[in-house]
């Protein structure tokens, strides 16, 4: 993560290139440093310059991430919200940043997808370890049509509940034939699914609380962008 304050616009893009080469997970856009006691007109001018820098940072950041030799093409960009002690300026600035489609939400679900692939490979490895033949079939294209952000979150919770029911069914079948090894293997997933459903519910609650507020959405985007991938604690020999 990097942060440069009140840097000359002439050196803005070369520095962005430098930090792209560092392969950090996050990058903050440049912003105009100001003193909190400054008058409103000064704050407005500072915010306006910060936003212009963000536009340029995002354009260059997207270009760098698209290059074939970029070290970390999934590096994210954070916009800095400003407004000093003027609440209306801060809210309006947050709204403008949100409309630039920064990628905190996308990052959250990219991490989620990686975790789900890890879970699938654990099942794959478990079956192979027990001399079972594994057949991989095609995955159908998504059949959901979303009209708003809340639809996505509710679909996510619905899917987690479906996965929970499928794991419970496997556990019940293993219990019926006294397959204690499989039951022990599934114990980790049962606990994991409890956490997954809780996380999905929490996202819905946060969207209900902040979904109509630009500043709230901006802060939620930053929170989701901070999610860090963690490998499964379950390890199979």
C-alpha positions in Angstrom: 0.0 0.0 0.0 1.4 3.4 -0.8 0.4 7.0 -0.2 1.9 10.2 -1.5 0.8 13.6 -0.3 0.6 16.8 -2.3 2.8 15.4 -5.1 3.4 17.4 -8.3 1.1 16.3 -11.1 4.1 16.1 -13.3 5.5 13.1 -11.3 2.2 11.5 -10.6 2.2 8.9 -13.4 5.8 7.8 -13.1 5.3 7.2 -9.4 2.2 5.1 -10.1 4.3 3.0 -12.4 6.9 2.6 -9.7 4.4 1.3 -7.2 2.8 -1.0 -9.8 6.2 -2.6 -10.2 6.4 -3.2 -6.4 3.5 -5.7 -6.8 1.6 -4.5 -3.7 -2.0 -5.6 -3.2 -3.3 -2.1 -2.8 -2.5 1.4 -4.1 -4.0 4.6 -2.9 -4.6 7.4 -5.3 -2.7 10.7 -4.8 -4.4 13.5 -3.0 -4.0 17.1 -2.0 -2.8 17.5 1.6 -4.6 20.2 3.5 -4.9 21.6 7.0 -8.2 20.9 8.8 -8.7 24.6 9.8 -8.7 25.8 6.2 -11.7 27.7 4.9 -14.4 26.1 2.8 -13.2 27.5 -0.5 -9.7 26.1 0.0 -11.2 22.7 0.9 -13.4 22.7 -2.2 -10.3 23.4 -4.4 -8.3 20.7 -2.6 -11.1 18.1 -3.1 -11.4 19.1 -6.7 -7.7 18.6 -7.3 -7.8 15.3 -5.5 -10.6 14.1 -7.7 -8.8 15.1 -10.9 -5.8 13.1 -9.6 -8.0 10.1 -8.9 -9.3 10.2 -12.5 -5.8 10.2 -13.8 -4.6 7.6 -11.3 -7.4 5.3 -12.2 -6.9 5.6 -16.0 -3.1 4.9 -15.6 -3.7 2.2 -13.0 -6.2 0.3 -15.3 -3.6 0.6 -18.2 -0.8 -0.7 -16.0 -2.9 -3.6 -14.8 -3.7 -4.6 -18.4 -0.1 -4.9 -19.5 1.2 -8.5 -20.0 4.3 -7.9 -18.0 2.6 -6.3 -15.0 3.9 -7.9 -11.8 0.5 -7.9 -10.0 -2.4 -7.3 -12.5 -4.9 -7.6 -9.7 -3.5 -4.7 -7.7 -6.4 -2.4 -6.5 -6.7 1.3 -6.3 -8.1 3.2 -3.3 -9.6 6.6 -3.7 -9.1 9.1 -0.8 -12.2 10.8 0.5 -11.7 14.4 1.6 -13.8 17.3 2.8 -12.2 18.4 6.1 -14.9 19.2 8.7 -17.5 19.9 6.0 -19.9 16.9 6.1 -21.6 17.9 2.8 -18.3 18.1 0.9 -17.2 14.7 2.3 -20.5 13.1 1.3 -20.4 14.6 -2.2 -16.8 13.6 -2.7 -17.5 10.0 -1.6 -20.4 9.9 -4.1 -18.1 11.0 -6.9 -15.5 8.4 -5.9 -18.2 5.6 -5.7 -19.4 6.5 -9.2 -15.9 5.8 -10.6 -16.5 2.1 -10.0 -13.5 1.3 -7.8 -13.0 -2.4 -7.2 -13.4 -3.3 -3.6 -16.5 -5.4 -4.2 -14.9 -7.2 -7.1 -11.8 -8.0 -5.0 -14.0 -9.4 -2.2 -15.6 -11.9 -4.5 -12.4 -12.7 -6.3 -11.0 -13.8 -2.9 -14.2 -15.7 -2.3 -13.9 -17.5 -5.6 -10.3 -18.5 -4.8 -11.4 -20.0 -1.5 -14.2 -22.0 -3.2 -11.7 -23.4 -5.6 -9.5 -24.5 -2.7 -12.5 -26.2 -1.1 -13.3 -28.1 -4.3 -9.7 -29.3 -4.5 -9.9 -30.6 -0.9 -12.8 -32.8 -1.9 -10.8 -33.9 -5.0 -7.8 -34.8 -3.0 -9.8 -36.6 -0.3 -11.4 -38.8 -2.9 -8.1 -39.6 -4.6 -6.5 -40.3 -1.2 -9.2 -42.9 -0.7 -8.7 -44.5 -4.2 -12.0 -43.1 -5.6 -12.2 -42.2 -9.3 -12.9 -38.5 -9.8 -14.8 -37.3 -12.9 -14.8 -33.6 -13.6 -17.7 -32.4 -15.6 -18.5 -29.0 -17.2 -19.8 -26.2 -15.1 -22.9 -24.5 -16.5 -22.9 -20.8 -17.1 -24.5 -18.6 -14.4 -28.3 -18.5 -14.7 -29.0 -15.5 -12.5 -30.0 -12.0 -13.8 -29.3 -9.2 -11.3 -30.9 -5.8 -11.3 -29.2 -4.4 -8.3 -26.4 -4.9 -5.8 -28.7 -6.5 -3.2 -29.8 -9.2 -5.7 -26.1 -10.3 -5.9 -25.8 -10.5 -2.1 -29.0 -12.4 -1.6 -28.1 -14.8 -4.3 -24.8 -15.4 -2.5 -26.5 -16.2 0.7 -28.9 -18.5 -1.2 -26.0 -20.4 -2.7 -24.2 -20.8 0.6 -27.4 -22.3 2.1 -27.5 -24.7 -0.8 -23.9 -25.8 -0.3 -24.6 -26.3 3.4 -27.6 -28.5 2.6 -25.4 -30.6 0.2 -22.7 -31.1 2.8 -25.3 -32.0 5.4 -26.7 -34.6 3.0 -23.2 -36.2 2.5 -22.6 -36.2 6.2 -26.0 -37.9 6.9 -25.1 -40.6 4.2 -21.7 -41.1 5.8 -23.3 -41.5 9.3 -25.8 -44.0 8.0 -23.0 -46.4 6.8 -20.6 -45.5 9.7 -18.0 -43.9 7.4 -16.3 -42.1 10.3 -13.4 -41.0 8.2 -15.6 -39.0 5.9 -17.6 -37.6 8.8 -14.3 -36.3 10.3 -13.3 -34.8 7.0 -16.7 -33.0 6.7 -16.5 -31.6 10.2 -14.3 -28.8 8.9 -16.7 -27.9 6.1 -19.7 -27.8 8.4 -17.9 -25.3 10.6 -16.7 -23.4 7.5 -20.3 -23.2 6.1 -21.5 -21.6 9.3 -18.9 -18.9 8.8 -19.8 -18.5 5.1 -23.5 -18.0 5.9 -22.7 -15.5 8.6 -20.5 -13.5 6.2 -23.2 -13.5 3.5 -25.8 -12.3 6.0 -23.5 -9.6 7.3 -23.0 -8.2 3.8 -26.8 -8.0 3.3 -27.2 -6.2 6.6 -24.5 -3.7 5.7 -26.0 -3.0 2.3 -29.4 -2.5 4.0 -27.8 0.0 6.3 -25.6 1.9 3.9 -27.0 1.0 0.4 -28.7 4.4 -0.1 -25.8 6.5 1.2 -22.9 7.3 -1.1 -20.4 7.8 1.8 -21.5 4.5 3.4 -21.0 2.6 0.1 -17.6 4.1 -0.4 -16.5 3.0 3.1 -18.0 -0.5 2.5 -16.1 -0.7 -0.8 -12.9 0.1 1.1 -13.7 -2.5 3.8 -14.3 -5.3 1.2 -11.1 -4.3 -0.7 -9.1 -5.0 2.4 -10.0 -8.7 2.4 -6.9 -10.9 2.4 -6.9 -14.4 0.9 -6.3 -17.1 3.5 -5.5 -20.7 2.6 -7.7 -23.4 4.2 -6.6 -24.6 7.6 -7.6 -28.1 6.6 -4.5 -30.0 5.3 -4.7 -33.4 3.7 -1.6 -35.7 3.4 
